[in-house]
Amino acid sequence: MPKLPGINHLQAVKALEKSGFRIVRQGKHIIMSNGTRFLTIPRNNPVNAYTMAGIVKDAGLTIEQFKELI
């Protein structure tokens, strides 16, 4: 699996919005949905690489696809 560096949570939100996800609610975490999947993104800077890789997997994207969206 290719490495995914830790990135800013705002960059992650923008990239996921490009792939069709929308913000449902915000608090200590940002909850996003595309209608069928829900993602929880912590407000950490940077978001841990392992955590970000899990979020990308839950979104149904590959690491390469996510890197193109950033």
CHARMM-style PDB file with segment names, atoms N, HN, CA, C and O in Angstrom:
ATOM      1  N   MET     1       0.852  -1.176   0.000  1.00  0.00      PROA
ATOM      2  CA  MET     1       0.000   0.000   0.000  1.00  0.00      PROA
ATOM      3  C   MET     1       0.892   1.231   0.000  1.00  0.00      PROA
ATOM      4  O   MET     1       1.803   1.334   0.822  1.00  0.00      PROA
ATOM      5  N   PRO     2       0.642   2.172  -0.915  1.00  0.00      PROA
ATOM      6  CA  PRO     2       1.461   3.390  -0.966  1.00  0.00      PROA
ATOM      7  C   PRO     2       1.280   4.219   0.296  1.00  0.00      PROA
ATOM      8  O   PRO     2       0.246   4.164   0.961  1.00  0.00      PROA
ATOM      9  N   LYS     3       2.291   4.969   0.597  1.00  0.00      PROA
ATOM     10  HN  LYS     3       3.132   5.014   0.057  1.00  0.00      PROA
ATOM     11  CA  LYS     3       2.238   5.795   1.802  1.00  0.00      PROA
ATOM     12  C   LYS     3       1.385   7.033   1.561  1.00  0.00      PROA
ATOM     13  O   LYS     3       1.367   7.598   0.468  1.00  0.00      PROA
ATOM     14  N   LEU     4       0.698   7.426   2.585  1.00  0.00      PROA
ATOM     15  HN  LEU     4       0.713   6.967   3.473  1.00  0.00      PROA
ATOM     16  CA  LEU     4      -0.108   8.642   2.560  1.00  0.00      PROA
ATOM     17  C   LEU     4       0.384   9.513   3.703  1.00  0.00      PROA
ATOM     18  O   LEU     4       0.222   9.142   4.865  1.00  0.00      PROA
ATOM     19  N   PRO     5       0.978  10.658   3.406  1.00  0.00      PROA
ATOM     20  CA  PRO     5       1.459  11.507   4.495  1.00  0.00      PROA
ATOM     21  C   PRO     5       0.298  12.095   5.276  1.00  0.00      PROA
ATOM     22  O   PRO     5      -0.814  12.217   4.761  1.00  0.00      PROA
ATOM     23  N   GLY     6       0.563  12.454   6.512  1.00  0.00      PROA
ATOM     24  HN  GLY     6       1.466  12.355   6.930  1.00  0.00      PROA
ATOM     25  CA  GLY     6      -0.456  13.143   7.289  1.00  0.00      PROA
ATOM     26  C   GLY     6      -0.749  14.482   6.631  1.00  0.00      PROA
ATOM     27  O   GLY     6       0.169  15.213   6.259  1.00  0.00      PROA
ATOM     28  N   ILE     7      -2.037  14.802   6.488  1.00  0.00      PROA
ATOM     29  HN  ILE     7      -2.783  14.208   6.790  1.00  0.00      PROA
ATOM     30  CA  ILE     7      -2.412  16.060   5.835  1.00  0.00      PROA
ATOM     31  C   ILE     7      -3.346  16.850   6.740  1.00  0.00      PROA
ATOM     32  O   ILE     7      -3.909  16.315   7.695  1.00  0.00      PROA
ATOM     33  N   ASN     8      -3.498  18.116   6.426  1.00  0.00      PROA
ATOM     34  HN  ASN     8      -3.040  18.550   5.650  1.00  0.00      PROA
ATOM     35  CA  ASN     8      -4.394  19.005   7.153  1.00  0.00      PROA
ATOM     36  C   ASN     8      -5.825  18.515   6.969  1.00  0.00      PROA
ATOM     37  O   ASN     8      -6.187  18.069   5.880  1.00  0.00      PROA
ATOM     38  N   HSD     9      -6.645  18.590   8.016  1.00  0.00      PROA
ATOM     39  HN  HSD     9      -6.352  18.952   8.900  1.00  0.00      PROA
ATOM     40  CA  HSD     9      -8.020  18.109   7.906  1.00  0.00      PROA
ATOM     41  C   HSD     9      -8.833  18.920   6.903  1.00  0.00      PROA
ATOM     42  O   HSD     9      -9.767  18.386   6.304  1.00  0.00      PROA
ATOM     43  N   LEU    10      -8.505  20.190   6.705  1.00  0.00      PROA
ATOM     44  HN  LEU    10      -7.747  20.624   7.191  1.00  0.00      PROA
ATOM     45  CA  LEU    10      -9.236  21.002   5.728  1.00  0.00      PROA
ATOM     46  C   LEU    10      -8.944  20.545   4.308  1.00  0.00      PROA
ATOM     47  O   LEU    10      -9.837  20.556   3.461  1.00  0.00      PROA
ATOM     48  N   GLN    11      -7.700  20.142   4.035  1.00  0.00      PROA
ATOM     49  HN  GLN    11      -6.974  20.133   4.723  1.00  0.00      PROA
ATOM     50  CA  GLN    11      -7.361  19.599   2.718  1.00  0.00      PROA
ATOM     51  C   GLN    11      -8.119  18.299   2.478  1.00  0.00      PROA
ATOM     52  O   GLN    11      -8.593  18.051   1.370  1.00  0.00      PROA
ATOM     53  N   ALA    12      -8.232  17.482   3.498  1.00  0.00      PROA
ATOM     54  HN  ALA    12      -7.847  17.684   4.398  1.00  0.00      PROA
ATOM     55  CA  ALA    12      -8.954  16.222   3.371  1.00  0.00      PROA
ATOM     56  C   ALA    12     -10.425  16.472   3.062  1.00  0.00      PROA
ATOM     57  O   ALA    12     -11.009  15.792   2.218  1.00  0.00      PROA
ATOM     58  N   VAL    13     -11.025  17.448   3.743  1.00  0.00      PROA
ATOM     59  HN  VAL    13     -10.550  18.001   4.428  1.00  0.00      PROA
ATOM     60  CA  VAL    13     -12.436  17.774   3.511  1.00  0.00      PROA
ATOM     61  C   VAL    13     -12.632  18.251   2.073  1.00  0.00      PROA
ATOM     62  O   VAL    13     -13.570  17.816   1.406  1.00  0.00      PROA
ATOM     63  N   LYS    14     -11.767  19.134   1.587  1.00  0.00      PROA
ATOM     64  HN  LYS    14     -11.004  19.487   2.129  1.00  0.00      PROA
ATOM     65  CA  LYS    14     -11.883  19.638   0.215  1.00  0.00      PROA
ATOM     66  C   LYS    14     -11.739  18.515  -0.806  1.00  0.00      PROA
ATOM     67  O   LYS    14     -12.476  18.475  -1.791  1.00  0.00      PROA
ATOM     68  N   ALA    15     -10.802  17.609  -0.582  1.00  0.00      PROA
ATOM     69  HN  ALA    15     -10.203  17.640   0.218  1.00  0.00      PROA
ATOM     70  CA  ALA    15     -10.596  16.491  -1.506  1.00  0.00      PROA
ATOM     71  C   ALA    15     -11.819  15.569  -1.514  1.00  0.00      PROA
ATOM     72  O   ALA    15     -12.239  15.104  -2.574  1.00  0.00      PROA
ATOM     73  N   LEU    16     -12.385  15.309  -0.343  1.00  0.00      PROA
ATOM     74  HN  LEU    16     -12.043  15.686   0.518  1.00  0.00      PROA
ATOM     75  CA  LEU    16     -13.553  14.436  -0.278  1.00  0.00      PROA
ATOM     76  C   LEU    16     -14.785  15.109  -0.870  1.00  0.00      PROA
ATOM     77  O   LEU    16     -15.654  14.431  -1.420  1.00  0.00      PROA
ATOM     78  N   GLU    17     -14.871  16.432  -0.765  1.00  0.00      PROA
ATOM     79  HN  GLU    17     -14.165  16.982  -0.319  1.00  0.00      PROA
ATOM     80  CA  GLU    17     -15.971  17.155  -1.411  1.00  0.00      PROA
ATOM     81  C   GLU    17     -15.885  17.018  -2.932  1.00  0.00      PROA
ATOM     82  O   GLU    17     -16.914  16.933  -3.602  1.00  0.00      PROA
ATOM     83  N   LYS    18     -14.679  16.996  -3.476  1.00  0.00      PROA
ATOM     84  HN  LYS    18     -13.843  17.065  -2.932  1.00  0.00      PROA
ATOM     85  CA  LYS    18     -14.499  16.810  -4.915  1.00  0.00      PROA
ATOM     86  C   LYS    18     -14.983  15.435  -5.356  1.00  0.00      PROA
ATOM     87  O   LYS    18     -15.412  15.262  -6.497  1.00  0.00      PROA
ATOM     88  N   SER    19     -14.916  14.453  -4.450  1.00  0.00      PROA
ATOM     89  HN  SER    19     -14.567  14.595  -3.524  1.00  0.00      PROA
ATOM     90  CA  SER    19     -15.343  13.099  -4.802  1.00  0.00      PROA
ATOM     91  C   SER    19     -16.820  12.856  -4.508  1.00  0.00      PROA
ATOM     92  O   SER    19     -17.296  11.730  -4.652  1.00  0.00      PROA
ATOM     93  N   GLY    20     -17.552  13.888  -4.100  1.00  0.00      PROA
ATOM     94  HN  GLY    20     -17.166  14.803  -3.983  1.00  0.00      PROA
ATOM     95  CA  GLY    20     -18.996  13.758  -3.932  1.00  0.00      PROA
ATOM     96  C   GLY    20     -19.514  13.746  -2.505  1.00  0.00      PROA
ATOM     97  O   GLY    20     -20.720  13.617  -2.298  1.00  0.00      PROA
ATOM     98  N   PHE    21     -18.651  13.874  -1.527  1.00  0.00      PROA
ATOM     99  HN  PHE    21     -17.671  13.979  -1.695  1.00  0.00      PROA
ATOM    100  CA  PHE    21     -19.093  13.908  -0.130  1.00  0.00      PROA
ATOM    101  C   PHE    21     -19.457  15.328   0.274  1.00  0.00      PROA
ATOM    102  O   PHE    21     -18.888  16.292  -0.239  1.00  0.00      PROA
ATOM    103  N   ARG    22     -20.402  15.457   1.190  1.00  0.00      PROA
ATOM    104  HN  ARG    22     -20.865  14.674   1.607  1.00  0.00      PROA
ATOM    105  CA  ARG    22     -20.822  16.748   1.718  1.00  0.00      PROA
ATOM    106  C   ARG    22     -20.769  16.716   3.238  1.00  0.00      PROA
ATOM    107  O   ARG    22     -20.938  15.664   3.854  1.00  0.00      PROA
ATOM    108  N   ILE    23     -20.533  17.881   3.837  1.00  0.00      PROA
ATOM    109  HN  ILE    23     -20.397  18.736   3.336  1.00  0.00      PROA
ATOM    110  CA  ILE    23     -20.482  17.985   5.300  1.00  0.00      PROA
ATOM    111  C   ILE    23     -21.893  17.873   5.859  1.00  0.00      PROA
ATOM    112  O   ILE    23     -22.796  18.599   5.443  1.00  0.00      PROA
ATOM    113  N   VAL    24     -22.074  16.953   6.809  1.00  0.00      PROA
ATOM    114  HN  VAL    24     -21.340  16.363   7.146  1.00  0.00      PROA
ATOM    115  CA  VAL    24     -23.365  16.758   7.453  1.00  0.00      PROA
ATOM    116  C   VAL    24     -23.425  17.586   8.733  1.00  0.00      PROA
ATOM    117  O   VAL    24     -24.398  18.296   8.986  1.00  0.00      PROA
ATOM    118  N   ARG    25     -22.357  17.480   9.543  1.00  0.00      PROA
ATOM    119  HN  ARG    25     -21.566  16.903   9.338  1.00  0.00      PROA
ATOM    120  CA  ARG    25     -22.283  18.283  10.772  1.00  0.00      PROA
ATOM    121  C   ARG    25     -20.826  18.405  11.197  1.00  0.00      PROA
ATOM    122  O   ARG    25     -19.956  17.657  10.753  1.00  0.00      PROA
ATOM    123  N   GLN    26     -20.596  19.380  12.075  1.00  0.00      PROA
ATOM    124  HN  GLN    26     -21.304  19.987  12.436  1.00  0.00      PROA
ATOM    125  CA  GLN    26     -19.238  19.642  12.541  1.00  0.00      PROA
ATOM    126  C   GLN    26     -19.241  19.818  14.049  1.00  0.00      PROA
ATOM    127  O   GLN    26     -20.221  20.266  14.642  1.00  0.00      PROA
ATOM    128  N   GLY    27     -18.136  19.459  14.642  1.00  0.00      PROA
ATOM    129  HN  GLY    27     -17.339  19.094  14.160  1.00  0.00      PROA
ATOM    130  CA  GLY    27     -17.917  19.612  16.069  1.00  0.00      PROA
ATOM    131  C   GLY    27     -16.446  19.351  16.286  1.00  0.00      PROA
ATOM    132  O   GLY    27     -15.606  19.960  15.625  1.00  0.00      PROA
ATOM    133  N   LYS    28     -16.114  18.445  17.211  1.00  0.00      PROA
ATOM    134  HN  LYS    28     -16.797  17.950  17.748  1.00  0.00      PROA
ATOM    135  CA  LYS    28     -14.719  18.035  17.360  1.00  0.00      PROA
ATOM    136  C   LYS    28     -14.279  17.206  16.161  1.00  0.00      PROA
ATOM    137  O   LYS    28     -13.087  17.109  15.868  1.00  0.00      PROA
ATOM    138  N   HSD    29     -15.247  16.608  15.468  1.00  0.00      PROA
ATOM    139  HN  HSD    29     -16.215  16.687  15.705  1.00  0.00      PROA
ATOM    140  CA  HSD    29     -14.988  15.853  14.253  1.00  0.00      PROA
ATOM    141  C   HSD    29     -15.905  16.400  13.156  1.00  0.00      PROA
ATOM    142  O   HSD    29     -16.937  17.006  13.443  1.00  0.00      PROA
ATOM    143  N   ILE    30     -15.520  16.182  11.916  1.00  0.00      PROA
ATOM    144  HN  ILE    30     -14.681  15.689  11.684  1.00  0.00      PROA
ATOM    145  CA  ILE    30     -16.337  16.579  10.775  1.00  0.00      PROA
ATOM    146  C   ILE    30     -16.964  15.303  10.226  1.00  0.00      PROA
ATOM    147  O   ILE    30     -16.261  14.347   9.898  1.00  0.00      PROA
ATOM    148  N   ILE    31     -18.289  15.295  10.129  1.00  0.00      PROA
ATOM    149  HN  ILE    31     -18.860  16.072  10.395  1.00  0.00      PROA
ATOM    150  CA  ILE    31     -19.012  14.152   9.597  1.00  0.00      PROA
ATOM    151  C   ILE    31     -19.413  14.480   8.167  1.00  0.00      PROA
ATOM    152  O   ILE    31     -20.043  15.505   7.906  1.00  0.00      PROA
ATOM    153  N   MET    32     -19.040  13.593   7.239  1.00  0.00      PROA
ATOM    154  HN  MET    32     -18.528  12.760   7.451  1.00  0.00      PROA
ATOM    155  CA  MET    32     -19.352  13.801   5.826  1.00  0.00      PROA
ATOM    156  C   MET    32     -20.123  12.595   5.307  1.00  0.00      PROA
ATOM    157  O   MET    32     -19.971  11.486   5.818  1.00  0.00      PROA
ATOM    158  N   SER    33     -20.961  12.820   4.275  1.00  0.00      PROA
ATOM    159  HN  SER    33     -21.084  13.721   3.860  1.00  0.00      PROA
ATOM    160  CA  SER    33     -21.733  11.741   3.686  1.00  0.00      PROA
ATOM    161  C   SER    33     -21.898  11.982   2.196  1.00  0.00      PROA
ATOM    162  O   SER    33     -21.917  13.122   1.732  1.00  0.00      PROA
ATOM    163  N   ASN    34     -22.020  10.874   1.445  1.00  0.00      PROA
ATOM    164  HN  ASN    34     -22.005   9.948   1.822  1.00  0.00      PROA
ATOM    165  CA  ASN    34     -22.340  10.976   0.023  1.00  0.00      PROA
ATOM    166  C   ASN    34     -23.724  10.389  -0.231  1.00  0.00      PROA
ATOM    167  O   ASN    34     -24.084  10.144  -1.383  1.00  0.00      PROA
ATOM    168  N   GLY    35     -24.485  10.165   0.799  1.00  0.00      PROA
ATOM    169  HN  GLY    35     -24.192  10.364   1.734  1.00  0.00      PROA
ATOM    170  CA  GLY    35     -25.814   9.595   0.685  1.00  0.00      PROA
ATOM    171  C   GLY    35     -25.867   8.149   1.155  1.00  0.00      PROA
ATOM    172  O   GLY    35     -26.878   7.711   1.703  1.00  0.00      PROA
ATOM    173  N   THR    36     -24.784   7.405   0.945  1.00  0.00      PROA
ATOM    174  HN  THR    36     -23.962   7.761   0.499  1.00  0.00      PROA
ATOM    175  CA  THR    36     -24.758   6.006   1.373  1.00  0.00      PROA
ATOM    176  C   THR    36     -23.662   5.744   2.394  1.00  0.00      PROA
ATOM    177  O   THR    36     -23.824   4.883   3.259  1.00  0.00      PROA
ATOM    178  N   ARG    37     -22.553   6.462   2.313  1.00  0.00      PROA
ATOM    179  HN  ARG    37     -22.421   7.161   1.610  1.00  0.00      PROA
ATOM    180  CA  ARG    37     -21.425   6.261   3.230  1.00  0.00      PROA
ATOM    181  C   ARG    37     -21.272   7.485   4.140  1.00  0.00      PROA
ATOM    182  O   ARG    37     -21.506   8.619   3.722  1.00  0.00      PROA
ATOM    183  N   PHE    38     -20.877   7.231   5.387  1.00  0.00      PROA
ATOM    184  HN  PHE    38     -20.687   6.310   5.727  1.00  0.00      PROA
ATOM    185  CA  PHE    38     -20.577   8.300   6.326  1.00  0.00      PROA
ATOM    186  C   PHE    38     -19.111   8.210   6.714  1.00  0.00      PROA
ATOM    187  O   PHE    38     -18.593   7.122   6.962  1.00  0.00      PROA
ATOM    188  N   LEU    39     -18.444   9.354   6.766  1.00  0.00      PROA
ATOM    189  HN  LEU    39     -18.865  10.239   6.565  1.00  0.00      PROA
ATOM    190  CA  LEU    39     -17.036   9.436   7.150  1.00  0.00      PROA
ATOM    191  C   LEU    39     -16.895  10.373   8.333  1.00  0.00      PROA
ATOM    192  O   LEU    39     -17.602  11.377   8.422  1.00  0.00      PROA
ATOM    193  N   THR    40     -15.995  10.055   9.233  1.00  0.00      PROA
ATOM    194  HN  THR    40     -15.421   9.240   9.161  1.00  0.00      PROA
ATOM    195  CA  THR    40     -15.694  10.906  10.374  1.00  0.00      PROA
ATOM    196  C   THR    40     -14.244  11.335  10.266  1.00  0.00      PROA
ATOM    197  O   THR    40     -13.339  10.500  10.259  1.00  0.00      PROA
ATOM    198  N   ILE    41     -14.022  12.656  10.182  1.00  0.00      PROA
ATOM    199  HN  ILE    41     -14.757  13.335  10.188  1.00  0.00      PROA
ATOM    200  CA  ILE    41     -12.678  13.204  10.029  1.00  0.00      PROA
ATOM    201  C   ILE    41     -12.343  14.013  11.280  1.00  0.00      PROA
ATOM    202  O   ILE    41     -13.045  14.974  11.592  1.00  0.00      PROA
ATOM    203  N   PRO    42     -11.290  13.645  11.997  1.00  0.00      PROA
ATOM    204  CA  PRO    42     -10.922  14.405  13.197  1.00  0.00      PROA
ATOM    205  C   PRO    42     -10.325  15.762  12.819  1.00  0.00      PROA
ATOM    206  O   PRO    42      -9.731  15.915  11.752  1.00  0.00      PROA
ATOM    207  N   ARG    43     -10.487  16.721  13.689  1.00  0.00      PROA
ATOM    208  HN  ARG    43     -10.970  16.597  14.556  1.00  0.00      PROA
ATOM    209  CA  ARG    43      -9.919  18.052  13.455  1.00  0.00      PROA
ATOM    210  C   ARG    43      -8.502  18.120  14.017  1.00  0.00      PROA
ATOM    211  O   ARG    43      -8.219  18.931  14.899  1.00  0.00      PROA
ATOM    212  N   ASN    44      -7.623  17.278  13.513  1.00  0.00      PROA
ATOM    213  HN  ASN    44      -7.853  16.619  12.797  1.00  0.00      PROA
ATOM    214  CA  ASN    44      -6.217  17.287  13.911  1.00  0.00      PROA
ATOM    215  C   ASN    44      -5.388  17.842  12.769  1.00  0.00      PROA
ATOM    216  O   ASN    44      -5.719  17.637  11.601  1.00  0.00      PROA
ATOM    217  N   ASN    45      -4.332  18.531  13.094  1.00  0.00      PROA
ATOM    218  HN  ASN    45      -4.063  18.697  14.043  1.00  0.00      PROA
ATOM    219  CA  ASN    45      -3.407  19.001  12.070  1.00  0.00      PROA
ATOM    220  C   ASN    45      -2.031  18.522  12.417  1.00  0.00      PROA
ATOM    221  O   ASN    45      -1.481  18.971  13.423  1.00  0.00      PROA
ATOM    222  N   PRO    46      -1.444  17.649  11.659  1.00  0.00      PROA
ATOM    223  CA  PRO    46      -2.068  16.915  10.551  1.00  0.00      PROA
ATOM    224  C   PRO    46      -2.827  15.706  11.059  1.00  0.00      PROA
ATOM    225  O   PRO    46      -2.589  15.223  12.166  1.00  0.00      PROA
ATOM    226  N   VAL    47      -3.759  15.215  10.219  1.00  0.00      PROA
ATOM    227  HN  VAL    47      -3.952  15.606   9.319  1.00  0.00      PROA
ATOM    228  CA  VAL    47      -4.456  13.968  10.529  1.00  0.00      PROA
ATOM    229  C   VAL    47      -3.435  12.845  10.357  1.00  0.00      PROA
ATOM    230  O   VAL    47      -2.729  12.802   9.349  1.00  0.00      PROA
ATOM    231  N   ASN    48      -3.351  11.949  11.317  1.00  0.00      PROA
ATOM    232  HN  ASN    48      -3.924  11.984  12.135  1.00  0.00      PROA
ATOM    233  CA  ASN    48      -2.408  10.835  11.290  1.00  0.00      PROA
ATOM    234  C   ASN    48      -2.532  10.072   9.974  1.00  0.00      PROA
ATOM    235  O   ASN    48      -3.639   9.885   9.470  1.00  0.00      PROA
ATOM    236  N   ALA    49      -1.411   9.630   9.417  1.00  0.00      PROA
ATOM    237  HN  ALA    49      -0.511   9.782   9.827  1.00  0.00      PROA
ATOM    238  CA  ALA    49      -1.397   8.941   8.126  1.00  0.00      PROA
ATOM    239  C   ALA    49      -2.223   7.650   8.172  1.00  0.00      PROA
ATOM    240  O   ALA    49      -2.931   7.349   7.211  1.00  0.00      PROA
ATOM    241  N   TYR    50      -2.149   6.894   9.249  1.00  0.00      PROA
ATOM    242  HN  TYR    50      -1.574   7.139  10.029  1.00  0.00      PROA
ATOM    243  CA  TYR    50      -2.932   5.659   9.362  1.00  0.00      PROA
ATOM    244  C   TYR    50      -4.423   5.966   9.420  1.00  0.00      PROA
ATOM    245  O   TYR    50      -5.227   5.268   8.801  1.00  0.00      PROA
ATOM    246  N   THR    51      -4.792   7.005  10.159  1.00  0.00      PROA
ATOM    247  HN  THR    51      -4.139   7.571  10.661  1.00  0.00      PROA
ATOM    248  CA  THR    51      -6.185   7.410  10.246  1.00  0.00      PROA
ATOM    249  C   THR    51      -6.683   7.868   8.884  1.00  0.00      PROA
ATOM    250  O   THR    51      -7.780   7.501   8.464  1.00  0.00      PROA
ATOM    251  N   MET    52      -5.879   8.669   8.196  1.00  0.00      PROA
ATOM    252  HN  MET    52      -4.988   8.968   8.537  1.00  0.00      PROA
ATOM    253  CA  MET    52      -6.275   9.183   6.882  1.00  0.00      PROA
ATOM    254  C   MET    52      -6.419   8.046   5.878  1.00  0.00      PROA
ATOM    255  O   MET    52      -7.331   8.068   5.052  1.00  0.00      PROA
ATOM    256  N   ALA    53      -5.539   7.062   5.934  1.00  0.00      PROA
ATOM    257  HN  ALA    53      -4.798   7.044   6.605  1.00  0.00      PROA
ATOM    258  CA  ALA    53      -5.635   5.917   5.028  1.00  0.00      PROA
ATOM    259  C   ALA    53      -6.933   5.145   5.272  1.00  0.00      PROA
ATOM    260  O   ALA    53      -7.555   4.666   4.324  1.00  0.00      PROA
ATOM    261  N   GLY    54      -7.338   5.023   6.521  1.00  0.00      PROA
ATOM    262  HN  GLY    54      -6.833   5.413   7.291  1.00  0.00      PROA
ATOM    263  CA  GLY    54      -8.605   4.365   6.844  1.00  0.00      PROA
ATOM    264  C   GLY    54      -9.803   5.134   6.336  1.00  0.00      PROA
ATOM    265  O   GLY    54     -10.768   4.542   5.852  1.00  0.00      PROA
ATOM    266  N   ILE    55      -9.749   6.456   6.444  1.00  0.00      PROA
ATOM    267  HN  ILE    55      -8.965   6.937   6.837  1.00  0.00      PROA
ATOM    268  CA  ILE    55     -10.837   7.303   5.947  1.00  0.00      PROA
ATOM    269  C   ILE    55     -10.953   7.163   4.435  1.00  0.00      PROA
ATOM    270  O   ILE    55     -12.056   7.053   3.898  1.00  0.00      PROA
ATOM    271  N   VAL    56      -9.810   7.168   3.749  1.00  0.00      PROA
ATOM    272  HN  VAL    56      -8.914   7.257   4.185  1.00  0.00      PROA
ATOM    273  CA  VAL    56      -9.804   7.028   2.291  1.00  0.00      PROA
ATOM    274  C   VAL    56     -10.393   5.672   1.896  1.00  0.00      PROA
ATOM    275  O   VAL    56     -11.171   5.588   0.946  1.00  0.00      PROA
ATOM    276  N   LYS    57     -10.028   4.616   2.618  1.00  0.00      PROA
ATOM    277  HN  LYS    57      -9.396   4.685   3.390  1.00  0.00      PROA
ATOM    278  CA  LYS    57     -10.556   3.283   2.334  1.00  0.00      PROA
ATOM    279  C   LYS    57     -12.064   3.247   2.562  1.00  0.00      PROA
ATOM    280  O   LYS    57     -12.798   2.676   1.755  1.00  0.00      PROA
ATOM    281  N   ASP    58     -12.535   3.853   3.658  1.00  0.00      PROA
ATOM    282  HN  ASP    58     -11.939   4.317   4.314  1.00  0.00      PROA
ATOM    283  CA  ASP    58     -13.964   3.898   3.951  1.00  0.00      PROA
ATOM    284  C   ASP    58     -14.737   4.692   2.902  1.00  0.00      PROA
ATOM    285  O   ASP    58     -15.919   4.435   2.669  1.00  0.00      PROA
ATOM    286  N   ALA    59     -14.070   5.658   2.269  1.00  0.00      PROA
ATOM    287  HN  ALA    59     -13.111   5.867   2.458  1.00  0.00      PROA
ATOM    288  CA  ALA    59     -14.708   6.469   1.237  1.00  0.00      PROA
ATOM    289  C   ALA    59     -14.823   5.714  -0.081  1.00  0.00      PROA
ATOM    290  O   ALA    59     -15.505   6.167  -1.000  1.00  0.00      PROA
ATOM    291  N   GLY    60     -14.159   4.562  -0.177  1.00  0.00      PROA
ATOM    292  HN  GLY    60     -13.606   4.194   0.569  1.00  0.00      PROA
ATOM    293  CA  GLY    60     -14.211   3.787  -1.401  1.00  0.00      PROA
ATOM    294  C   GLY    60     -13.215   4.247  -2.443  1.00  0.00      PROA
ATOM    295  O   GLY    60     -13.374   3.960  -3.629  1.00  0.00      PROA
ATOM    296  N   LEU    61     -12.187   4.959  -2.007  1.00  0.00      PROA
ATOM    297  HN  LEU    61     -12.058   5.193  -1.044  1.00  0.00      PROA
ATOM    298  CA  LEU    61     -11.156   5.463  -2.912  1.00  0.00      PROA
ATOM    299  C   LEU    61      -9.846   4.717  -2.675  1.00  0.00      PROA
ATOM    300  O   LEU    61      -9.645   4.101  -1.628  1.00  0.00      PROA
ATOM    301  N   THR    62      -8.969   4.783  -3.661  1.00  0.00      PROA
ATOM    302  HN  THR    62      -9.132   5.283  -4.511  1.00  0.00      PROA
ATOM    303  CA  THR    62      -7.615   4.279  -3.461  1.00  0.00      PROA
ATOM    304  C   THR    62      -6.741   5.453  -3.039  1.00  0.00      PROA
ATOM    305  O   THR    62      -7.142   6.611  -3.162  1.00  0.00      PROA
ATOM    306  N   ILE    63      -5.558   5.152  -2.545  1.00  0.00      PROA
ATOM    307  HN  ILE    63      -5.232   4.212  -2.446  1.00  0.00      PROA
ATOM    308  CA  ILE    63      -4.631   6.208  -2.128  1.00  0.00      PROA
ATOM    309  C   ILE    63      -4.271   7.083  -3.325  1.00  0.00      PROA
ATOM    310  O   ILE    63      -4.169   8.302  -3.192  1.00  0.00      PROA
ATOM    311  N   GLU    64      -4.077   6.467  -4.497  1.00  0.00      PROA
ATOM    312  HN  GLU    64      -4.159   5.476  -4.605  1.00  0.00      PROA
ATOM    313  CA  GLU    64      -3.721   7.225  -5.696  1.00  0.00      PROA
ATOM    314  C   GLU    64      -4.839   8.179  -6.091  1.00  0.00      PROA
ATOM    315  O   GLU    64      -4.585   9.334  -6.433  1.00  0.00      PROA
ATOM    316  N   GLN    65      -6.084   7.693  -6.044  1.00  0.00      PROA
ATOM    317  HN  GLN    65      -6.290   6.755  -5.766  1.00  0.00      PROA
ATOM    318  CA  GLN    65      -7.223   8.552  -6.383  1.00  0.00      PROA
ATOM    319  C   GLN    65      -7.324   9.727  -5.417  1.00  0.00      PROA
ATOM    320  O   GLN    65      -7.601  10.855  -5.825  1.00  0.00      PROA
ATOM    321  N   PHE    66      -7.098   9.454  -4.128  1.00  0.00      PROA
ATOM    322  HN  PHE    66      -6.874   8.538  -3.796  1.00  0.00      PROA
ATOM    323  CA  PHE    66      -7.178  10.522  -3.143  1.00  0.00      PROA
ATOM    324  C   PHE    66      -6.083  11.564  -3.356  1.00  0.00      PROA
ATOM    325  O   PHE    66      -6.330  12.765  -3.246  1.00  0.00      PROA
ATOM    326  N   LYS    67      -4.864  11.095  -3.663  1.00  0.00      PROA
ATOM    327  HN  LYS    67      -4.663  10.120  -3.752  1.00  0.00      PROA
ATOM    328  CA  LYS    67      -3.753  12.025  -3.897  1.00  0.00      PROA
ATOM    329  C   LYS    67      -4.041  12.938  -5.088  1.00  0.00      PROA
ATOM    330  O   LYS    67      -3.636  14.101  -5.083  1.00  0.00      PROA
ATOM    331  N   GLU    68      -4.733  12.430  -6.104  1.00  0.00      PROA
ATOM    332  HN  GLU    68      -5.062  11.486  -6.108  1.00  0.00      PROA
ATOM    333  CA  GLU    68      -5.095  13.256  -7.263  1.00  0.00      PROA
ATOM    334  C   GLU    68      -6.094  14.338  -6.884  1.00  0.00      PROA
ATOM    335  O   GLU    68      -6.098  15.415  -7.481  1.00  0.00      PROA
ATOM    336  N   LEU    69      -6.947  14.062  -5.891  1.00  0.00      PROA
ATOM    337  HN  LEU    69      -6.944  13.187  -5.406  1.00  0.00      PROA
ATOM    338  CA  LEU    69      -7.960  15.025  -5.468  1.00  0.00      PROA
ATOM    339  C   LEU    69      -7.384  16.137  -4.591  1.00  0.00      PROA
ATOM    340  O   LEU    69      -7.959  17.222  -4.500  1.00  0.00      PROA
ATOM    341  N   ILE    70      -6.266  15.869  -3.957  1.00  0.00      PROA
ATOM    342  HN  ILE    70      -5.799  14.988  -4.031  1.00  0.00      PROA
ATOM    343  CA  ILE    70      -5.675  16.877  -3.050  1.00  0.00      PROA
ATOM    344  C   ILE    70      -5.153  18.052  -3.856  1.00  0.00      PROA
ATOM    345  OT1 ILE    70      -4.621  19.004  -3.286  1.00  0.00      PROA
TER     346      ILE     70
END
